[in-house]
Amino acid sequence: MSASSPESRTPAVREFIAAHREPFLAELGEWLRIPSVSAQPEHAPDVRRSAEWLRERLAATGFPETEVWETADGGLPAVFAHWPSADPDAPTVLVYGHHDVQPAALADGWQSDPFQPEVRDGRLYARGAADDKGQVFFHTLGVRAHLAATGRTAPAVNLKLLIEGEEESGSPNFGELIRRPANRARLAADVVVISDTGMWSESTPTVCTGMRGLVDCQIDLYGPDQDIHSGSFGGAVPNPATEAARLAAALHDGHRRVAVPGFYDGVVELTDRERALFAELPFDEEAWLRTAKSHGTLGEEGFSTLERIWARPTAEVNGVWGGYTGPGGKTIVPADAHLKLSFRLVAGQDVEKVREAVAAWVAERIPDGIRHEITFPGATRPCLTPLDHPALTSLARAMETAFEQPVRFTREGGSGPAADLQDVLGAPVLFLGISVPSDGWHSVNEKVELDLLSKGVEAAAHLWSELAEGLRPTDPAR
Amino acid sequence: MSASSPESRTPAVREFIAAHREPFLAELGEWLRIPSVSAQPEHAPDVRRSAEWLRERLAATGFPETEVWETADGGLPAVFAHWPSADPDAPTVLVYGHHDVQPAALADGWQSDPFQPEVRDGRLYARGAADDKGQVFFHTLGVRAHLAATGRTAPAVNLKLLIEGEEESGSPNFGELIRRPANRARLAADVVVISDTGMWSESTPTVCTGMRGLVDCQIDLYGPDQDIHSGSFGGAVPNPATEAARLAAALHDGHRRVAVPGFYDGVVELTDRERALFAELPFDEEAWLRTAKSHGTLGEEGFSTLERIWARPTAEVNGVWGGYTGPGGKTIVPADAHLKLSFRLVAGQDVEKVREAVAAWVAERIPDGIRHEITFPGATRPCLTPLDHPALTSLARAMETAFEQPVRFTREGGSGPAADLQDVLGAPVLFLGISVPSDGWHSVNEKVELDLLSKGVEAAAHLWSELAEGLRPTDPAR
């Protein structure tokens, strides 16, 4: 074992963390007391206060550059920080997180005030404890532990942080923020680390390798100029509610595969290795169904539940409406009907091509006498870092050092700004998160496990060394 | 031509009508001034006033028995009248109509006050002029012309009238009213005459031979216990909105036939003669589409538009809703989704069997993990009087005598109390109506053509003689 191996640094890292744990938690508590709820306009000043608080803490941590970045008009600010490495060959890492939180009120059923952090049974309860202030803040202690354990005065990588202030409001300005030419240059990185996710469970540390993308779609169908009498006209004119149903029903074939021609073009199929890794996870379908509040599984034939939610693209009806929906009956052919659909994409699928395929498929299926409009309000690209990518190997090593056990690999079925960062910066994305499903994101009694929070600090402390080693450019002279 | 032939009575009938036209129209105008809007509680006293007004007029006409019939608690009254024939062998006829009207206000776009009748260009404009006061009231002059032309002091048939006061409110108490044992005995009849319909057009007198029935259905589908995240769970659990769409879409096969097994059981198919009669009607599909405010025709393959709306059963989606229907998108698997369906039935179909077939078909198609409820809030039976039924021949003769041209045969795609009367009384139903599509039922500027109103009086005057002749029981001794 070389002097620079992560295992050799473990005692120093742990010692440093133990010595600084109390002030670290006290500071995190101070931050959690700021109700930085981005969705509630009355809390906009709190979100701004949260940004300034974080900028100050990052400066105090040692980041030479710390800035509050205003978004477009009316938006809430992000925080940017940069700590250049002393090594001119060092790779550059951009950490993403967010400092805004979901709404919360004691009256919703919290055991303690969501904005008065409280430790009970080794858990820190507060809104934002896991999502995402706890997971952003572990980087402050992490980088200091990294310096202490390696004897450096600057990180082994050029370390950048971008901590968003509108994630819980759907990141309305994030795309513009990271694409603004001046910002884009400052954000340039070789790898992006997302610290806004979680692990399989307390006892099964995992690393996520990708997220699904998303294409939103609304289809509006127009038949008669007004609701008409189904006795006088029904059976002889097209009914837009029927046609909406026929479209939604035709989205899937009998094998529950998406039936839109071209939809699967380019899909990066699961490898045998990844399928085997997923299958090894201690997955309890009954428990999962309880979490899903669902009463059965159903999906694309030939794939397991985990494969379906993590690695397969889907078509989902998010909403449907048309005609009479009040009490009793009304014998009409409705004038219009509407569908809100969303398509989850996986790596290899192209947002624009999926939109074109859906639009063409819809246009072809609409009968004469029905006019339709189709809009695609939003989209998020999928992202996936291959299992053999060196950056992913570095992350796995850092996690394994912290947890002292092998980490497994998962994916995330949801969609997020990770892919946007991957796309804009042209950099692979890593997910470093220590939250667990019981942490209660967006729910009452949100908490973070203090033991896991320490593991997050440890993993972050090791990650910069690992990445500096794993991503070091090959010297062409050698 | 015998002395009793309708043609021979025509001059006397016309003379009588001409002599009594002015007071007849004056009285009708008085009735039309009563705003008997059953749907508006503030007009309940007007509906009662209308019933009493009609009862008095029927008594003045000569009906020996005239009664205001109260419906169940809170309902609005009907009017019953009976004028027995002097002939002990005479058949019994029950005329159905209604004395309540749709809401109307000058501000809706009427050219004159809807409750201040006004004659313009040979048309009488008022709410209820055609639907249905005008068509009820022509029977008062009709029976008197019948007596005058035949020299009788009582009608050739036992003539009964039942004039409902809640038709425009969906006849909530009508079924109870006619099934109440005491009433049912009083209503007993050999034939029912519905005077609440219309003809093809001013220049094409027609007789309707049947109406479609109706089965209302609501299907509620329940998936997750609450809306769940489509990223975390989508693609692996059943989506009730998708399942609702699959049900609604599966209602019709590729030939737009209803795909519920057993649905067509018992359907009385169109005869070649009736198809030929429909095909001879001067049907302008472009004009019909304008009336339907629709932009294309679509329906069961192998049938014309008129056949589809008059003589074929249908399945229609009247309403659909589920999931997120607000602005923007929401990436959920919705907790529930709902369908309001209605099935139009034709003669030979059984309401209960259709309900059972639909319920079984739905139950079989719901996947595991989706709970469903199916309810059938209401139903109306179909009715059809065969083209060769002697009562229909009598009606056609009466109409042809009045209009001096052959009448053609139609059906009605809607559903109404006719079938209920047919069912309760075990009597065939005739439709004697002189309204035309331009009369503006339920719309602004409702009117009745005064020339056609006179033809209605004439046809009614002839019908009682025709029916007395056509339905006379065969004397077993002959």
Chai-1 contact restraints between the chains, C-beta under 6 A:
chainA,res_idxA,chainB,res_idxB,connection_type,confidence,min_distance_angstrom,max_distance_angstrom,comment,restraint_id
A,D216,B,G329,contact,1.0,0.0,6.0,A-B,restraint_1
A,P224,B,K293,contact,1.0,0.0,6.0,A-B,restraint_2
A,P224,B,S294,contact,1.0,0.0,6.0,A-B,restraint_3
A,D225,B,K293,contact,1.0,0.0,6.0,A-B,restraint_4
A,Q226,B,K293,contact,1.0,0.0,6.0,A-B,restraint_5
A,I228,B,A292,contact,1.0,0.0,6.0,A-B,restraint_6
A,I228,B,K293,contact,1.0,0.0,6.0,A-B,restraint_7
A,S230,B,E316,contact,1.0,0.0,6.0,A-B,restraint_8
A,G231,B,G413,contact,1.0,0.0,6.0,A-B,restraint_9
A,G231,B,G414,contact,1.0,0.0,6.0,A-B,restraint_10
A,G231,B,S415,contact,1.0,0.0,6.0,A-B,restraint_11
A,S232,B,G413,contact,1.0,0.0,6.0,A-B,restraint_12
A,S232,B,G414,contact,1.0,0.0,6.0,A-B,restraint_13
A,F233,B,A292,contact,1.0,0.0,6.0,A-B,restraint_14
A,G234,B,T314,contact,1.0,0.0,6.0,A-B,restraint_15
A,G234,B,E316,contact,1.0,0.0,6.0,A-B,restraint_16
A,G235,B,G299,contact,1.0,0.0,6.0,A-B,restraint_17
A,G235,B,R308,contact,1.0,0.0,6.0,A-B,restraint_18
A,G235,B,I309,contact,1.0,0.0,6.0,A-B,restraint_19
A,G235,B,R312,contact,1.0,0.0,6.0,A-B,restraint_20
A,G235,B,T314,contact,1.0,0.0,6.0,A-B,restraint_21
A,A236,B,T297,contact,1.0,0.0,6.0,A-B,restraint_22
A,A236,B,G299,contact,1.0,0.0,6.0,A-B,restraint_23
A,A236,B,T305,contact,1.0,0.0,6.0,A-B,restraint_24
A,A236,B,R308,contact,1.0,0.0,6.0,A-B,restraint_25
A,A236,B,I309,contact,1.0,0.0,6.0,A-B,restraint_26
A,V237,B,A292,contact,1.0,0.0,6.0,A-B,restraint_27
A,V237,B,S294,contact,1.0,0.0,6.0,A-B,restraint_28
A,P238,B,G296,contact,1.0,0.0,6.0,A-B,restraint_29
A,P238,B,L298,contact,1.0,0.0,6.0,A-B,restraint_30
A,N239,B,V317,contact,1.0,0.0,6.0,A-B,restraint_31
A,A241,B,V317,contact,1.0,0.0,6.0,A-B,restraint_32
A,A241,B,V320,contact,1.0,0.0,6.0,A-B,restraint_33
A,T242,B,V317,contact,1.0,0.0,6.0,A-B,restraint_34
A,A245,B,A245,contact,1.0,0.0,6.0,A-B,restraint_35
A,A245,B,A248,contact,1.0,0.0,6.0,A-B,restraint_36
A,A245,B,A249,contact,1.0,0.0,6.0,A-B,restraint_37
A,R246,B,A249,contact,1.0,0.0,6.0,A-B,restraint_38
A,A248,B,A245,contact,1.0,0.0,6.0,A-B,restraint_39
A,A249,B,A245,contact,1.0,0.0,6.0,A-B,restraint_40
A,A249,B,R246,contact,1.0,0.0,6.0,A-B,restraint_41
A,A249,B,A249,contact,1.0,0.0,6.0,A-B,restraint_42
A,A292,B,I228,contact,1.0,0.0,6.0,A-B,restraint_43
A,A292,B,F233,contact,1.0,0.0,6.0,A-B,restraint_44
A,A292,B,V237,contact,1.0,0.0,6.0,A-B,restraint_45
A,K293,B,P224,contact,1.0,0.0,6.0,A-B,restraint_46
A,K293,B,D225,contact,1.0,0.0,6.0,A-B,restraint_47
A,K293,B,Q226,contact,1.0,0.0,6.0,A-B,restraint_48
A,K293,B,I228,contact,1.0,0.0,6.0,A-B,restraint_49
A,S294,B,P224,contact,1.0,0.0,6.0,A-B,restraint_50
A,S294,B,V237,contact,1.0,0.0,6.0,A-B,restraint_51
A,H295,B,G369,contact,1.0,0.0,6.0,A-B,restraint_52
A,G296,B,P238,contact,1.0,0.0,6.0,A-B,restraint_53
A,G296,B,D368,contact,1.0,0.0,6.0,A-B,restraint_54
A,G296,B,G369,contact,1.0,0.0,6.0,A-B,restraint_55
A,T297,B,A236,contact,1.0,0.0,6.0,A-B,restraint_56
A,L298,B,P238,contact,1.0,0.0,6.0,A-B,restraint_57
A,L298,B,P367,contact,1.0,0.0,6.0,A-B,restraint_58
A,G299,B,G235,contact,1.0,0.0,6.0,A-B,restraint_59
A,G299,B,A236,contact,1.0,0.0,6.0,A-B,restraint_60
A,T305,B,A236,contact,1.0,0.0,6.0,A-B,restraint_61
A,R308,B,G235,contact,1.0,0.0,6.0,A-B,restraint_62
A,R308,B,A236,contact,1.0,0.0,6.0,A-B,restraint_63
A,I309,B,G235,contact,1.0,0.0,6.0,A-B,restraint_64
A,I309,B,A236,contact,1.0,0.0,6.0,A-B,restraint_65
A,T314,B,G234,contact,1.0,0.0,6.0,A-B,restraint_66
A,T314,B,G235,contact,1.0,0.0,6.0,A-B,restraint_67
A,E316,B,S230,contact,1.0,0.0,6.0,A-B,restraint_68
A,E316,B,G234,contact,1.0,0.0,6.0,A-B,restraint_69
A,V317,B,N239,contact,1.0,0.0,6.0,A-B,restraint_70
A,V317,B,A241,contact,1.0,0.0,6.0,A-B,restraint_71
A,V317,B,T242,contact,1.0,0.0,6.0,A-B,restraint_72
A,N318,B,G323,contact,1.0,0.0,6.0,A-B,restraint_73
A,N318,B,Y324,contact,1.0,0.0,6.0,A-B,restraint_74
A,N318,B,K330,contact,1.0,0.0,6.0,A-B,restraint_75
A,N318,B,I332,contact,1.0,0.0,6.0,A-B,restraint_76
A,G319,B,G323,contact,1.0,0.0,6.0,A-B,restraint_77
A,G319,B,Y324,contact,1.0,0.0,6.0,A-B,restraint_78
A,G319,B,T325,contact,1.0,0.0,6.0,A-B,restraint_79
A,V320,B,A241,contact,1.0,0.0,6.0,A-B,restraint_80
A,V320,B,V320,contact,1.0,0.0,6.0,A-B,restraint_81
A,V320,B,G322,contact,1.0,0.0,6.0,A-B,restraint_82
A,W321,B,W321,contact,1.0,0.0,6.0,A-B,restraint_83
A,W321,B,T325,contact,1.0,0.0,6.0,A-B,restraint_84
A,G322,B,V320,contact,1.0,0.0,6.0,A-B,restraint_85
A,G323,B,N318,contact,1.0,0.0,6.0,A-B,restraint_86
A,G323,B,G319,contact,1.0,0.0,6.0,A-B,restraint_87
A,Y324,B,N318,contact,1.0,0.0,6.0,A-B,restraint_88
A,Y324,B,G319,contact,1.0,0.0,6.0,A-B,restraint_89
A,T325,B,G319,contact,1.0,0.0,6.0,A-B,restraint_90
A,T325,B,W321,contact,1.0,0.0,6.0,A-B,restraint_91
A,G329,B,D216,contact,1.0,0.0,6.0,A-B,restraint_92
A,G329,B,P377,contact,1.0,0.0,6.0,A-B,restraint_93
A,K330,B,N318,contact,1.0,0.0,6.0,A-B,restraint_94
A,T331,B,S342,contact,1.0,0.0,6.0,A-B,restraint_95
A,I332,B,N318,contact,1.0,0.0,6.0,A-B,restraint_96
A,S342,B,T331,contact,1.0,0.0,6.0,A-B,restraint_97
A,P367,B,L298,contact,1.0,0.0,6.0,A-B,restraint_98
A,D368,B,G296,contact,1.0,0.0,6.0,A-B,restraint_99
A,G369,B,H295,contact,1.0,0.0,6.0,A-B,restraint_100
A,G369,B,G296,contact,1.0,0.0,6.0,A-B,restraint_101
A,P377,B,G329,contact,1.0,0.0,6.0,A-B,restraint_102
A,G413,B,G231,contact,1.0,0.0,6.0,A-B,restraint_103
A,G413,B,S232,contact,1.0,0.0,6.0,A-B,restraint_104
A,G414,B,G231,contact,1.0,0.0,6.0,A-B,restraint_105
A,G414,B,S232,contact,1.0,0.0,6.0,A-B,restraint_106
A,S415,B,G231,contact,1.0,0.0,6.0,A-B,restraint_107
